[in-house]
Amino acid sequence: MASSTSSSALLLHGLACASPSKARPFFVSRISPSSPLSTSTSINAPSPRRPLPPAPRAAGRGGDKDNRVQELRVPDSWLTPAGAAQESEWLRGTLHKWLDDEYCPEPANVDISNTAARSYHESLTAKQSDVGEILMKMVGDLQELSYQESFHGAFSAANAAVRLITQRMESSAGE
């Protein structure tokens, strides 16, 4: 019954198509029920959207590699015990300062930066170099904190930490 009603509504508005292969999208316009349709209003106006051009195909077997997203990994030197200690301590101080500057100084910033640094240290000492994996572990560890009296959340804090890490990677690559 509902299909006959909706079909009737389409027929009343002149939007029903002769064949299903020529179906057109139905766009609802914002018309005030208190004002009648003007003669210049056209419900059947063509859509201004144009189809996207087809994606270029990779040439040959090696072309598929060019279309992949490059994995982001921390330098191998950060995976040593000394490197992990240095980098996690750097993150603790830098993230704490960033949180204080970006929002406002609050006690939660100490807990957030300590937890993020501990998580980062654990990832590095476990030889986890993939930044995405480091991020996911950090989110999980940060979710254990209470953010009830804070401007932050686990995801925003972990994203900020990883952004700082990637900025450090970029600056150390240029040296």
Long-range contacts (C-beta under 8 A, 24 or more apart in sequence): 13-43, 14-43, 14-44, 15-43, 15-44, 71-130, 71-132, 72-130, 72-131, 72-132, 72-166, 72-169, 73-129, 73-130, 73-131, 74-124, 74-129, 74-131, 74-134, 74-165, 74-169, 75-169, 75-172, 76-129, 78-124, 78-129, 79-124, 79-125, 79-127, 79-129, 81-125, 83-124, 84-121, 84-124, 84-125, 85-121, 87-120, 87-121, 87-124, 87-165, 87-168, 88-117, 88-118, 88-120, 88-121, 88-124, 89-117, 90-168, 91-116, 91-117, 91-120, 91-161, 91-164, 91-165, 92-116, 92-117, 94-164, 94-168, 95-157, 95-160, 95-161, 95-164, 98-160, 98-164, 99-152, 99-157, 99-160, 102-160, 103-151, 103-152, 104-151, 106-149, 106-150, 106-151, 108-145, 108-147, 108-149, 108-150, 108-152, 109-152, 111-145, 112-142, 112-145, 112-150, 112-152, 112-157, 115-141, 115-142, 115-144, 115-145, 116-141, 116-142, 116-157, 116-158, 116-161, 120-161, 120-165, 131-162, 131-165, 131-166, 134-162, 134-165, 135-159, 135-162, 138-162
